């Protein structure tokens, strides 16, 4: 008999996308599912939609809570989960009909700790498959798994395209002070419980929907503060395990946009961020110089970020000043 899989879906004001998301889970070819939906204080009709679906299918459990963020919602789901395996889905995305059947088959093939599939990016009516190198291997040990979380040419630190053994999560929980990079931080912190991972790059089973009016196009202070908190905790794992840090380099640039905002608007916060990012900036630069992973242009940019952040701040303030107004 197929073992129970717990699916955790955090929901916040997702009424437009939620029905398609839930339907894609209910219609899975793998039916032994425990579907835990956490309504995280939605102010639209999301809560009602969740309750209506729970009345139609007894596999669904709905938890209503005050808004506490995606990390808080996922932690509630983990506490409630009873399955041998856990998967996570975002409420504005949807999955292919056989996603969990294939992930389960792969994880059971040789008792893997995590089974990973590839994903599509949905832009309007376009479905764009994530491009992975043809030379990419399928089986990863502990150290390789951690490295893959930071490699944009592999599966990256996304939570939603993975099926995880519940026992590998143990007492690890999402940092509820972190709302950006929370999935990367979580997957990094469970790595000590991981022995082997299977990645099937040839099956595109998760559909990541990019909204046309995405909030990422608007400057939000909390987003950048969250990135800094996450990066502070992630950097020690990168140093210790000598991983490639292409993803970290990208997020470091985002942090420096906030840095440039503070330089022009809040000198106290500017000095605080300057101190907090110093260690991150210089370690990233030293690692970048030791690898051929970065080209000359990227290394030069990282050099400016690392050692001349005020110059970088000024440059990016004028480039992005429309976001700050």
N, C-alpha and C positions, 0 to 999 in steps of 0.2 A: 504493500500500500504506500502511496506517495505521502511524504511527511508534510506536516503543516508549515506553511510559510506565512509569516506576519508581514502585511503591507502597511506601512505608516504614511499617511497623507496629511501634512499640515495645511490648514486652510485659513486664508485671511483675505476677505473681499475678492473672491474669485468667481462670482456668480456667472460671469460670461463664459468661463472656460471649464468650470467644475463638472457639469454633466458629462461632457465628452471624456474627461479624465476618469470619472467613476465608471462610466460605461465600458471604457477600455480595460478596466480591471475586472469588472464583473464578467466580461465576455472571454476571459482568458481560457485557453485550452487546458491549463493546469487549474483545477477547480478547488483543491484543498487549501483554501486561503482564509486567513483571518485578516479582515480589512479594518484597520483602526484609523478613523478620521478625527483629527483634532481641530475643532473650530476655535481658532485663536482670537476670540473677541471680534468677529466680523461685524461690520455695521450695515452690510447689504443683506441680500437674501441667501447668502452662502449657508448659514446655519439651518435654514428651513430646507434647502436642497439636500443637505446631508441627512436630516431627519427623514425626509420623504424616501430617500433611497434605503435607509435602514429599515423602514417598514416593508420594503419590497424584497429584501434579501437579508436573511438572518446571519450571514457571514460578516455583516457590517456592524461595527460598534462606533458610536459617535460620542466624543467627549467635548463638552462645551466649557471653555475657560476664559478668564480675562486675558486680554491681549498681553503677551509677554515676549513675542518674537518667535521666529522659526526654530531657534535652538530650544527654547522652553517647550514648544509644542512637540518637537521630536522626542525630547526627554520623556514627556508624558506618554508618548506612544511606546517607547522602549519599556517603560515600567509596566505597561498593560500587556505587552506582547508575550505570547506563550508558545510561539512557533519555534521549530528547530533552526529556522533561517529567517532573516529579516531583510526586507527590501524597502526602499524609500522612493516615493514619487512626489513631485511637486504638483500642486493643484491646477496650475495653468498649462501643464503638459499632458501628453497621453502616450500610451504604449501600444506596440504591436500585439496582435492577438495571442501569439505564442511566446512572448518574452519570457515569462516565468517557467514555462515548460522547458525551453532551451537552456536557460540559466541553471535550472535544477538538474537537468541531464548532465551538463558540464561539471557542476560541482560534485555530483555523485560519482562521476567517472573514475576519479582516483582520490576521493575524499579530500577535495580542495577546501580551503578556508574561505575563499572568495571566488565567485564566478562573475566575470565582467563581459558585457556586450558593448558593441559600438553604438553610435547614436546618429540621428539626423537633426539638422537645424531647420526649423520650420519658419520661413519668411513669407508671410502671406499665404499664397497657394503653392509656393515652391518648397520642395523637400530636398535639402542639400546634405548628402552623406558626409560625415566627418572623414577627412582624408588621413589614412594611416600608412606609413611606409610598408611596402610589400615585404621587406625583410624582417618585419616585426615578429618576434617569437610569441608563443602562446602560453608557455609555462614560466612562472617567475618564482624565485625563492624570496625569502624575507627581505634581503637587502635590495634585490631587484624590484620588488613590489614598491618599496618606499621610494626608490629612484623614479619609478614610473609615475608616481603621483605628481612629480614636479616637471615631467617631460611632456611638452605640448605635442610631441610626435607620437605619444602613446595614449593611454587612457585618461591621464590627468587625475586631479583630485576631486572629481565629481562624484557625488554620492549616489545619484539616481540610476546609474547604469550598472549597479552592482548588487549581487545577492551575497549576504554575509552570514556565516555561521553565528548564531546567537551567542554561543559560548566564547567566541573570540572578542565580543564586545565587553563581556565581564562587567566591571564597575566603571568603565569609561563612559562619560556622558558629554554632551555638547556643552561648551562654555556659553552660558546664557548671557554673558556680556558681549558676545561676538555674534554679529549678524551678517557679516561678510567674511568669506573664507572659512566659515564655520565647518563646512563639510571637509575641506582640505585639512583643517586642524584635527578634526575628529578621526579621519582616516589615518592621519599621521600618528596620533596617539594610540591607536589600536595595533600598530605595526608589530609591537613586541609579542602579540598574541597570534601572529600570522606566520605560518610555515611555508605554504605554497598557494599560488594563485593561478587561475586559468583565465586567459583573455582571448575571447573569440572576436577578432577584429573584422571578420567577414560577415557578421550578422548585425544589422542595423535595427535594433529593437526598441530603442527609446527615442521619443520625438520631443525635442526641446523647442518650445514655442517662444519666439522672440516677439514681444509686443511692439507694435508700431510706435506707440507713445510711451516708450520705456522710461521708467523713473531714473534709469542710469544716465539719461541725457541731462539731468538736472543736478546741480551741485548739492550734496547733502553732507553736512559736517559729520553726522554720526557714522556714515558709511566709511569715511576715511579714518576716523578714530578706531572703528572696528578692525579695519585692515591692519593698523599699527599694533593693536593688541594681539591679533592673530600672528602677525609676522614675528613679534617678540618671542612667542612660544614655539614657532615652527623653525626658526633659524638654528637652534641647537641640534635639531635632528639632521639638518642639512650638513652641518659641520662634521658631526659624529659619523655620518654614514657616507660622506663624500658623494652626494647625489648631484645630478645636473639640475640647475636651478633656473631654467628658462622662465617658468611660471612666476617664480619669485621676482625675477628681474622686471617682468611686466607690472606686477602689483607694486613694486617699489616705485615705478614711475607714477602710478596713481597716487601713492602716498605723497609724492613730491608735488603733485598738483595741490593737494591740501596744504602742504608746506608753503607753497607760493601764495596761496590764499591768506594764510596766517601772517606771512611776511608783510602783506599790505594792509591787513585789517586788525590783527591782534598780536602785538609783539610778545606778550607773555606766553601765549600759546605757541608762537613761533619758536621761542627759546626752549620750551618744553619738548616740542616735536624734534627740534634740532638735536637735543640730547638723546632722545629716545631712538632716533633713526641712525645715529652715528655708527653704532655697532653693526647694524644691519647693512648700512651703505658700504662700509669699508670691507666687511667680510664678503659681500657679494662681489665687490670689485676685485678683491684678491683672487677669488675663485675664478672669476671671468678671465683674468689674465693668464691663468694656468691651463686653459682649455681652448681648443679650436672650435668649440661650439658657437662662439660669438665672432662676428666679423669685426673689422677695424672700426667701422662706423658705430656699431653698438658699444664696443669697448670705450670709445671716446665719449659717447653719451653717458655711460655709466661712470666714467672718470669724473665728468663734470658734476653728476649727481652726488658722487661720493665725497669729493673734495672741495667743490665750489657750489654748494647748494643754493647760496643766495643768488648767484648768476642764473642757475637753473630756475629758481623761483621767479625771478623777474621775467625771464623769457616766457615761462608758462603762464604767468599772470596775464600778460598781454595777449597771449595766444588764446586763453580760455576765459578772458574777463567777462564775456557774455554769460557765463555760467554763474558768476558770482553776484550778478545784479538782480 
